[in-house]
Structure formats: structure tokens, C-alpha cells
Amino acid sequence: MNKPSRSFWLSARGMAALGLIVAASYFLLVEHRDHLLAFLPYVILLACPFMHLFMHHGHGDHGTASKEKDKHGSGGPHAH
């Protein structure tokens, strides 16, 4: 009964939106390249705390895997 719906991005409006986004991004990067390159060191410094939080999945989980490994045995070649 229900016709399977196509993705918005594959429709005519979606393609027009993608074209507009690509064109706006191109002109934004071309016209403001100097500003973006001057801001790049700060972006790298700001990325460090976010990478720490997201790669460690928040604080409080440090060492959880090693504690479970010790509980269940290492499973390595020297395990007895």
C-alpha cells in the first residue's frame, strides 16, 4: 500500500540543496582561506580535549579493560 519513500537527498530538492551547500562552501573557503588558516592552530588545540573525552568515552573508565582481563585471565600464551 505505502510506496517506499526515497531519500530526501536523492530528490530534486535534495540535489538542489546539495548544489547550494557545495557552492556556498566553495566560496566560503575561497574567500576566507586566510582567516581559516590563521585559526587552524587554535582548532588543533581545541580538538585535543574533545578527542580525549570522546576517545576515552568520558572519565571514570580508565583501566576497566585491564581489570576485567586480570579477573578473567590474560588469555595470552603464558597463561597457566
N, C-alpha and C positions, 0 to 999 in steps of 0.2 A: 504494500500500500504506500508506504513512505518511500519517496525517491531518495537514494543516498545523496547526502549533501557533499558538494565539492568544497575543497578548502577555499577560504577567502582569498588567499594569496594567488590562487590559480584562476580566479575570476577576472573579468575585465577591470573592475575597480581595484582589485588587489594588485594587478600588474601596473596600473596607473600609479597606485600608491608606492609600489616598489621603485618605479621610474623616478617619481618625485623625491623619494628618500635618497636614491643614488645620486641624482643631480644636485640636491641640496648638500649632501655630504661632500661631493667633489668640490663644489665651490667654497664650502666652508674650509676644507683642508687647504685648497689652493690659496685662498685669500688670507688665511690666518696661520699659515705654516710657521712663520717666525714666532708668533705668540705660543703656539703649541710646543715648539722645540724648546723655548725658554722655560716652559712649565714642566718639561719632561723629568728633570731631576727630582722635583717635588712629588710627582706621580709615583716614581720609583720608591721614594721614601715612605709615602703614604700606603703603598701596596704592601710593605713589609708587615705591619700589624695585622692587616686583613688576611694575608697569606698565613700568618701564624695562627690566627683564630680558626680559619676555615680548614687548614690542613691538619690541625690538631683537634678539630671538632669541639672547640671551646676548652676551657681549662678544667682540670679535675680528672681527666682521663689519662694523664701521663703514667706510663708504666703498666697499664691494665693488661696489655697483651703478654708482657713478660711475667706478670704474676700468675696468669692463667696457664702459661707454658710451664712454669715451675710446679704448679699444682697438678697438672696432668702429665708431667714428664716432658723432657725436651724432644723426644722422638728422634733424636739425631743418631748418628752411627755409634756413638759412645754411650748410649743409654743402656742401663742394666736393669 
